Structure formats: C-alpha cells, structure tokens
C-alpha cells in the first residue's frame, strides 16, 4: 500500500510539474527570462553596430550575421543575395504541419543618421539611464531582434510546434522594397503556405503608467503619387501670358487643393473610432459608434474632418508636396511640375481615382502621370486566432488596455504579403512614451530597456499561443 501511495504521489507531482512547464513561458526555470533578456540587449547593441543605412543598405552583413546566430542553434538559415550587397535572410522552425506557418517579418535597413545631431553615436548601441540608443531602435531593428530571440528560444527550449515559424529579414524596405519584391517574384514558394504574418506597425503609448490602447495595424492606406505636368511657351517674365505653363498649373492646383474627396466609412474605421470613444469620450460613444449616420450632421462631420488623424481615416487624401517652375524670377518656363501625395483607403480603385482627379483638374493640356507602382489597397480581419493572441498577450501585462485595430496612413510591406493570401498585421510588442515614439527617422532614436525586455515576453506569448502544439 505504501509503495502505491508513493507512486501515486510521484505521479501527482509529475503531473503538477508538467502543468507548470506548460503554463510557464519557457520549459526551463524562470531565471531563464533574465538570461534571454540580457542576451536580447547585447544582441541588439551588436545589431545597431552593423550600419545598414539605406542608401546604400549593404544589408548582406546583417543577413549573414542573423544566419550565423541561427545556424549555431541548428536552425537552418539561408542568405539570399539578390543584388550585390543586398540580401534577405530566411529561417524556418518546423512544426508538425497541423496548422499553416506564421511569418515573423522585419527589415534590416535603416534610414541615414546625421551623427552631429545625435547626443550619442547613432550606430553605437549606447545605453544611458536605462535607455538604449541606436538608429533602428524604433524602426525596426528592435522588433527584428525580438523576433530572432523568439526563434532562438523556441529552438533551445525544444517547444513542440503545430505550425512552422518562419523568420524573414528583408532588405531595402526604406527605399524601394526590393527585398520583399524579390520574395514575391522569385521566393514566393518559401512563404506562400503561411497563414499569418507579423510585421512592424501598431502603436502602444504609455500614459501615466497605463496603455489605454494597444493598436494593431490591420491595413494601410496606399500611396498613389501623381505628377502634374503643364506645358506652354517660354518667355520673359515682364510679359505675362495667360496660358503660361505656371499659370495653367496654378489654376489646376487650386481646383485640386480645394477638392474635398467623398467620405467613406469603412467598417474597420467605424470600429477604430468607436473604440477610441469608449476610452476618450464615453459620453459621446453613441455618435462615434454610429459614424455613418453621425457624419450626416454638418457640425459632427466638420468635427471629424477637422481632426487631421480622423480625416485620414474617412477619406482618400491629397497633399500638394512639390512645385517646380522656372530657374529664375524673370523667366517664364516652358514646363511646370507639381507632385501630389495621394493616399487611398483599402478597397479603392486607383484607376477610378485617377479619372476623378483628371475631372477635377479639368484641363486636357495638363498631363497626370502616376509615380507609384500599381497597388490595390487591402487589409486583414481584426478577428481570429492571431488577433485573440494579440489581445491575450497585451492584456496579460496591461489588463486595462483595449486592443484595437489601426488603419495606418503610412505604408508598410504587409500590403505586399496580403496579396499571397497571408493575414498580415503590424504588431509592436513593446510600449513607448510619446517622446520615444517621435524618434523613428529622427535624432536620438531610442527604446526604454525595460519595455524592450518586456516586449520579448509579449512576442513570445503571441507566437507560442498560435504556434505551439496544444
């Protein structure tokens, strides 16, 4: 009897240990968190010191370094050099195939940094007062390193996977997206079986120690840049001509900048503004949660369109950004040029918008040229298994946060991968203060170390929730 009692106790103890292991972030003891976090900081500092300023990029150095780290852990990694010095890195941890893969996408290039304007060398990875400085701290070397650390941890802890986890680091996102273009044109077979993709995007701002919103990008407005070209006779500035190229263009531009594009209330935008009202203006929740009806009221419509951020969510937008004419004041040029930064909502037809702009211009003598590559705006659903993982992971650390979709007015490469049928999201696993959130592409780009470390746990939670075997 005593022997069976002991065996029963051992059985119960084993079951308890197994349960603890399954619920713990890693299968090893909790001290491993500090080890992984310390390694994540050290690796990020090393990554900052690999200068991948674009142009020229030279991202192959980063791709080689990533694959060296991964192959040390017996994770097969491939460097794809598609042009001299330009390379992607791709690695895959195999699951049992019961679910389709998830891609962890990041870009290795960064914008250039003017060292004289920084308080620390921009490629030093210097730490000051608990803050880590470096070009790419926000966009997006920090998130790329967290993705790499999740890959390493999954391999080291021998986590059983239901789906493959793919690490994909691409070159040239900041200029021409040639890394992702190569993947879609030549390397599609390496990723097209994926169900989900996590990329940069989203925003999580600390406000008095809380994070009111955890924003996950589900779609982006698409750049549809246009160039207007007017022609006329050249002449002396002392003899005005009504049909001078500059005059013709000026009249057309006046019509364009005064043109109000129609309001379009997409279901995802309705949800975004409804969620915002729940936190920011609960007394007005009814108006914001029934937006299509509310904007029929001229006063409320003016309020929505008068807010620059809200205005970008409810319409296609046009910004006049470039005007070029004569070389000097007393010369009437034969040609005048203007550029329009147009951003289209998901679901819009670029060709229909182009026809509408030509109608607004109303002058057949003005050429309207398309500068942007042909793209159709798209989005992913704010629901499903991965979305539930975003909610659970964010609320684990910030119980009061509201996980809400985001429609970005800027562009990310998620749009490209959605064309393969992959549900793609911009998910930032760490939070920032407003000051840090303004540093991408700016001076003294930085990230708070404690938030970066916590970001590792949050990204781990997300990935394991959707990829781990039950």
Secondary structure as UniProt FT lines:
FT   HELIX           2..23
FT   HELIX           31..48
FT   TURN            54..56
FT   HELIX           60..72
FT   TURN            73..74
FT   STRAND          77..83
FT   TURN            84..85
FT   STRAND          86..93
FT   STRAND          102..107
FT   HELIX           115..117
FT   TURN            122..123
FT   STRAND          127..128
FT   TURN            129..130
FT   STRAND          131..133
FT   TURN            135..140
FT   HELIX           141..156
FT   TURN            157..158
FT   STRAND          165..170
FT   TURN            173..176
FT   HELIX           178..185
FT   HELIX           188..190
FT   TURN            191..193
FT   STRAND          196..199
FT   TURN            208..209
FT   STRAND          213..220
FT   STRAND          222..223
FT   STRAND          226..231
FT   STRAND          235..236
FT   TURN            237..238
FT   TURN            242..243
FT   HELIX           245..258
FT   HELIX           267..280
FT   HELIX           282..284
FT   HELIX           285..288
FT   TURN            289..290
FT   HELIX           291..294
FT   TURN            295..296
FT   HELIX           298..306
FT   HELIX           308..314
FT   STRAND          317..324
FT   TURN            329..330
FT   STRAND          331..332
FT   STRAND          335..344
FT   TURN            346..347
FT   HELIX           350..361
FT   TURN            364..365
FT   STRAND          366..370
FT   HELIX           385..397
FT   TURN            399..400
FT   STRAND          402..408
FT   HELIX           414..418
FT   TURN            419..421
FT   STRAND          423..426
FT   HELIX           434..437
FT   TURN            440..441
FT   STRAND          446..448
FT   HELIX           449..467
//
